[in-house]
């Protein structure tokens, strides 16, 4: 198995694991009201943890949507094209759209992500730890998009793809 297949498999595993973050996110969103109004405590902590989970979920979701063919897909028009043409359009879109954008996001955010992680930045309102994870999720998103773009660009065209 080549490096491209291993990378593809790794991204698939990350997406498969991250989809389960929706369950604790839903639970935390649900618990905020009873924590605030009945228990009168910990609702802000639930909110902060929910924000962290949401940031990670969104970071992975962009690549999941791309892999599912639902992100930036103009399928109504593309259905008329041959499989080979659709594949070339996907490569072209990854090369001139997704990859440059993800590289820009990664490099332009370097300063504030590194500072946030180095300081182990906390949530401003609550002083709870973990805000740096939200900023780090930006890099997770960019890295996954860069990796998926590389896969989409470099994946060999199947011989019977017409």
Secondary structure, DSSP 4 states (H G I P E B T S, - for coil): --HHHHHHHHHHHHHHHHTTHHHHHHHHHHHHHHIIIII-SSHHHHHHHHHHHHHHHHHHHHHHHHHHT-SS--HHHHTTS-HHHHHHHHHHHIIIIIHHHHHHHHHHTHHHHHHHHHHT-B-TTT--B-HHHHHHHHHHHHHHHHHHHHHHHHSPPPTT--
